[in-house]
Amino acid sequence: MTDRQSLERALREAGVPAAYYWIEGVHEPAPTPPDFVYLRRGADGWETGVYERGAYEPVATHDTEAAACAHLRGLLGV
């Protein structure tokens, strides 16, 4: 995946439940699920991680949106 919109479309088509992931500006479920994997802009690039118990826990920082999308897709096993 090269961008967040394509990633979100691929996740939907693969049947990944909407509450399992959060993609900044593209897929932000409301109400906020209790835990999910996420992709968002960080201070040093793109950040992927896990949101649990009300806290964001970064897993990796990426230089490009494409790299972050690929990582999030991998975290979801798609």
N, C-alpha and C positions, 0 to 999 in steps of 0.2 A: 504494500500500500504506500502510496506517495503522499496522501493527504488525509486529513481527519474525516472529510465527507465520504471519501471512498472506503475508508476503514469502517465507518459506522454502517454504511450500506452492506459491506461484506459480512459484518457481524450479524446484522438483521437477517440476511439471506441464509447464513449458517445456522440460524435458530438460537443464537445466544440470547438468553433472557435479558431484557432491557435493564433490569436492576443490577446486573453483574458488572456493569462498566459505566464510566462517566468520562466524556470527552469534552473538554472545554470548548464552549461556543457551538457545539454540534449536537451533543446528547447529554443533557443535564437533567436526569429524572427528578420529578417532584411528586411527592415528598422525597427527600433524600433517603436512599436506602441505608441500612445500618452498616453495611460493609460492601466494598466494591473495589475493582482496580480502576485506576484513573490515568489520564493523559492531560497535562496542562503545561502552559508556559511557565518556566521557572526563571530565576534570576540569571542562571548560566546557560540557558537553552531550553530544551524541552524535557519535561520530567515525567516519568512513569512511576507508579507506585501503588500502594494499597491504602485504602481508607478503612480504618477499623476503630470502633469505640470513640468516634468523634475526633480522630486525629489522622492527618495525612502522614504516611510513612513512605518517603521516597525510596525507590528501588534502584533507579538509574537516571542519569542525566544524558541527554543526547544533543548533538550539534544540529541535527536537522529534524524537521517534522517527519520526514519519511522514516528515519531510524526509530523515532519514538513510536510511530504507528506500527512498524514491524515488531517492536518489542511488546507493545500492548497486545497485539494479535497473538504473539507467542505465549504471553501470560495467560491468555484465555484458551489456549490450546486449539486455535483455529488456523 
